[in-house]
Amino acid sequence: MTVAVIQFGGSNCDRDSVRALSHLGIDADRVWYEDGLPEDATGVMLPGGFSYGDYLRAGAMAARTPIIDEVREAASDGVPVLGVCNGAQIGCEAGLTPGAFTVNRSARFQCERVHVRVETTDSPWTRRYDEGRVLELPIAHGEGRFEASDDTYERLVDEDRILLRYCDAEGAVTDDANPNGSRDNVAGVVGEQRTTTVMMPHPERATLPDLDGTDGTGILRGFEATPVTV
């Protein structure tokens, strides 16, 4: 089992992601986008960073590279795909998940630890948690505000495809707990294939014990075939 962590020019969380996955015993390798998706990849991670310098819109240019066509095909076959931060922006731009991530309500880059509440356990990324579990994860983004049309948002809710919502430490979903102005505090959503998801917080930065927190462990274990309770 090898997870392909796709590296674009401007990616800066690819090494972090490989290290975090390797720490969990999950084989992972960085894959330069021009080299294409390896045929034996059993998972795909689109990591954070500033692909193509966030020109046009964050993730817009990376989403139009040939490797994303291969990622889209793999996702349709049920290969687990996780987009984090810039990877989430790429995922939305590529149509892997609906909606869009746009400029923070503050119009500033925000780097802090936040709380998120697990909204669905019907995904490999959250099946190791109880619904309503509160996780503490880091964020680091300037364009993390999730937006979607009313119809799209209602469909996501009806189909149980809201992965995480920003909340306070007790799990209350409030405006004060929303760091970027995301619609209804959405921090992550699930694709039509429930093995595909995108999220703004960084689980790979909350996996190694020496980085003060391991709440992201269960999310990255979504790449494993067998559930492990955390």
C-alpha positions in Angstrom: 0.0 0.0 0.0 1.5 3.3 -1.1 -0.1 6.7 -0.8 0.9 9.2 -3.5 1.4 12.6 -2.0 1.2 14.9 -5.1 3.8 17.6 -5.2 3.3 20.8 -7.3 5.5 23.8 -7.6 4.7 25.7 -4.4 3.6 22.7 -2.3 5.1 22.9 1.2 3.3 20.3 3.2 4.3 17.3 1.1 7.2 16.3 3.2 5.2 16.8 6.4 2.4 14.6 5.0 4.8 11.8 4.1 6.5 11.9 7.5 3.1 11.8 9.3 1.8 8.9 7.2 5.1 7.0 7.6 4.9 7.5 11.4 1.5 5.7 11.3 3.1 2.8 9.3 1.4 3.9 6.1 3.7 3.8 3.0 3.8 7.1 1.3 5.9 8.7 -1.4 6.0 12.2 -2.9 5.1 12.2 -6.6 6.0 15.2 -8.8 2.9 16.2 -10.7 4.5 15.9 -14.2 5.4 12.3 -13.5 1.8 11.2 -13.4 0.0 9.1 -10.8 1.7 5.7 -10.1 -0.4 2.7 -11.2 0.1 1.0 -7.9 -1.0 4.0 -5.8 -3.6 2.9 -3.2 -4.4 6.4 -2.0 -3.8 10.0 -3.1 -3.1 13.0 -0.9 -3.2 16.6 -2.2 -1.2 18.5 0.4 -1.1 22.1 1.5 1.0 24.9 0.2 0.7 27.5 -2.5 0.6 25.6 -5.8 1.6 28.0 -8.6 1.7 30.8 -6.1 -2.1 30.8 -5.8 -2.3 32.8 -9.1 -5.8 33.2 -10.5 -7.3 31.5 -7.4 -5.9 29.2 -4.9 -5.7 25.7 -6.4 -7.0 26.8 -9.8 -3.9 26.1 -11.9 -2.9 22.9 -10.2 -6.5 21.6 -10.7 -6.0 21.8 -14.5 -2.8 19.7 -14.7 -3.0 16.3 -16.4 -2.3 14.4 -13.1 -5.6 15.6 -11.7 -7.5 13.8 -14.5 -5.8 10.7 -13.2 -6.7 11.5 -9.7 -10.3 12.1 -10.7 -10.4 8.7 -12.4 -8.8 7.0 -9.4 -11.4 8.7 -7.1 -14.2 7.4 -9.3 -12.8 3.9 -8.8 -13.0 4.3 -5.0 -9.3 5.1 -4.4 -9.1 7.2 -1.2 -8.4 10.8 -2.0 -7.7 13.4 0.7 -7.2 17.1 0.0 -5.8 19.3 2.8 -5.7 23.1 2.7 -4.4 24.0 -0.7 -5.2 20.4 -1.6 -8.8 21.1 -0.6 -8.8 24.1 -2.9 -7.5 22.0 -5.7 -10.1 19.3 -5.0 -13.0 21.8 -5.2 -11.5 23.4 -8.4 -11.2 20.0 -9.9 -14.8 19.0 -9.1 -13.8 16.2 -6.8 -16.1 17.9 -4.2 -18.6 20.7 -4.6 -18.4 24.2 -3.4 -15.3 26.5 -3.2 -12.8 27.9 -0.8 -12.4 31.6 -1.0 -10.8 34.6 0.9 -11.1 34.5 4.7 -13.7 36.9 6.2 -10.7 38.7 7.9 -9.0 39.1 4.5 -5.8 37.9 6.3 -3.8 34.7 6.4 -4.7 32.9 9.6 -2.4 30.4 11.4 -3.8 29.0 14.6 -5.2 25.9 16.3 -8.9 25.4 16.1 -11.6 23.0 17.2 -13.7 21.0 14.7 -16.7 18.7 15.3 -17.1 15.4 13.5 -20.4 15.7 11.6 -20.4 12.3 9.8 -18.7 9.0 10.5 -19.8 7.6 7.1 -16.4 8.1 5.6 -13.0 6.4 5.9 -11.6 9.7 7.3 -13.9 9.9 10.3 -15.1 6.3 10.9 -12.7 6.0 13.8 -14.4 8.8 15.7 -17.8 9.1 17.3 -20.2 11.6 15.7 -19.9 14.8 17.6 -16.3 14.2 18.6 -14.3 17.4 19.0 -10.8 17.5 17.5 -8.1 20.2 17.8 -6.3 20.8 14.6 -4.1 23.5 13.1 -5.1 25.8 10.3 -2.9 27.9 8.0 -4.7 29.6 5.1 -5.7 32.8 3.5 -8.5 31.3 1.4 -10.3 28.9 3.7 -13.8 30.2 3.7 -16.1 27.5 2.3 -19.0 28.7 0.1 -21.6 26.9 -1.9 -24.9 27.7 -3.5 -28.1 27.1 -1.5 -29.0 24.0 -3.6 -25.5 22.6 -3.4 -25.3 23.2 0.4 -28.7 21.6 1.0 -27.7 18.6 -1.0 -24.5 18.2 1.0 -26.5 18.3 4.3 -29.2 16.0 3.0 -26.6 13.4 1.8 -24.7 13.6 5.1 -21.6 15.0 3.3 -20.5 17.6 5.8 -17.3 16.1 7.3 -16.3 18.7 9.9 -17.6 22.0 11.3 -15.6 24.6 13.3 -16.8 24.7 16.9 -15.6 25.7 20.4 -13.8 23.3 22.8 -17.2 22.0 24.0 -18.5 21.3 20.5 -20.8 24.2 20.1 -21.0 25.5 16.5 -20.9 29.3 16.9 -19.9 32.3 14.9 -17.1 33.0 17.3 -15.6 29.6 16.7 -15.6 30.1 12.9 -12.1 31.3 12.0 -12.7 32.2 8.4 -16.4 32.9 7.8 -17.1 29.5 6.2 -20.8 28.8 5.5 -22.4 27.3 8.6 -18.8 26.7 10.0 -18.0 24.0 7.4 -14.4 22.8 7.6 -14.5 19.8 5.3 -16.9 18.1 2.9 -17.2 14.6 1.3 -17.3 13.9 -2.4 -19.9 11.9 -4.3 -17.5 9.0 -3.7 -17.4 8.9 0.1 -13.7 7.9 -0.1 -13.0 11.4 -1.4 -12.9 14.4 1.0 -11.3 17.8 1.3 -10.7 19.8 4.5 -9.0 23.1 5.5 -7.4 22.0 8.8 -4.1 20.1 8.7 -4.4 16.5 10.2 -0.7 15.8 9.3 0.3 18.6 11.7 -1.6 16.9 14.5 -0.2 13.4 14.2 3.3 13.4 15.6 3.4 13.4 19.4 6.2 15.9 19.6 4.1 18.5 17.8 1.6 18.9 20.7 -1.4 16.9 19.7 -2.4 13.8 17.8 -6.1 14.4 17.0 -5.4 14.2 13.3 -4.3 10.5 13.5 -7.7 9.0 12.8 -8.1 11.1 9.7 -4.9 10.0 8.1 -5.7 6.4 9.0 -8.4 6.7 6.5 -5.8 5.5 4.0 -5.7 2.1 5.9 -7.9 -0.7 4.7 -8.8 -1.8 8.3 -10.3 0.6 10.8 -8.3 1.3 13.9 -10.1 2.9 16.9 -8.4 6.1 18.2 
